[in-house]
């Protein structure tokens, strides 16, 4: 197994280095060929007890139980029962040429895709538009059964290659469907000159509901594009190949508004666990179907595919999130992640990845996306004292002072260090800051100089209270010098705080004042604790927005520091 894991790491790094992966090779020829179906499947008859009108009704909301029944009936209409197209396996659980995936009008073609003899699986999605025409997303290799099944659904009018990797068969579809519009992600026309392209999705494309999103496409290059309100694109223009400095996937993801379905190719994957249970790797409630009629469990996954999952989950995922998201685009990526995950205009109820199991259910989808993108959509509940008016007022001074001395937004720093994505610019940004500070795994505290001759703690979040062993009511009346024991430690601590105060506005402020490590402090119960990653700053008497006037007053001494604050990366016992 260790050999396999090492091999997967090498393979993954080779993909990234070479940029244009030869991955995703079907066990069939990719040579362009126009396939003419020899016959058409007949639609299955309805039983005498069924009403044809029942299946034609499109309700405003589909409960999962209703969706399941509708999808099973749609599968009967397609007349491609289990094993009718291929053998059953994890990459085509039904063994069918097409499988209904979401309602209304979403179908998938699941296939084995082989890379170095490893089945990594892949999925094409078909969207039946309200006008009856078909959009094909992430095209796979064409064969006669697939053509016949598509003819049963409608006319193929748009074919979309959503990123640089899922383009291998675009030329086949352009040949087979000469009247269809062939679309690529930004930059794909220049890379794949052998394809009869109609055009590309515009660089930086955003859906109408996204801040600054494209409301319409009116230029000549995009006059033939599909209805953007019905099938909404979002360009992931935030990633880069660290070896080449250029985009690697350059992916465009899509949202089908009618079915509330999110389509992603390589930005997200959901490979099954080794036992082959459908969505067995998702530890959530029972809202997801799990194994069911159209996605049964298939038994143990092959060793190579299991190793590939390990490589994607444990090696490629952190590599992508940490190294392939551009540093100057991190905030944009976080905004995109929140838009995808947290609802609003995109209320995702089905996730269709190109690789792995489909995820269904609004709550399950949100939980899966929150985990994948490291996003927290809803603020946790915290004790009332963390959000009292006096605490909010002090936290505002702390945040403005941090910006003044460090040049960084305190909310962004706390969310980044805690690994939580937040919406900047919300009306409740101060409440958001208070809640995130209170629940943060970082230890955050502050003392003031206003209530006594010595500094008294005025704020401590839950992590700080737990680390130092205090309750809120006793902590906010505590002299901050109580966190050290001996007179010598008191003097050393005071010298440190004085250095921070004296050097705060100095242009020669050193890194020593900016951050401290290995500070020893004492808990209420007398046990010693070690502080690592200690960030100290002064709290200035600033209550409004930070501007040049406020800065000038601080630098001239007209505004004095009224306290100090700290955030600490790690607190651990020494005893």
Helices and strands as residue ranges (DSSP letters): H 2-18, H 52-56, H 64-78, E 99-102, E 106-111, E 114-115, E 118-119, E 122-128, E 134-137, H 144-153, E 156-161, H 170-176, E 181-184, H 188-191, E 199-200, G 220-222, E 231-235, E 252-256, E 261-264, H 303-310, I 311-316, H 317-319, I 320-324, G 327-329, H 330-341, E 350-353, E 359-360, H 362-373, G 384-387, H 389-406, H 410-418, H 429-439, E 443-448, E 456-460, H 462-468, H 472-475, G 480-483, H 487-503, H 511-514, E 519-522, E 528-540, H 548-556, E 561-573
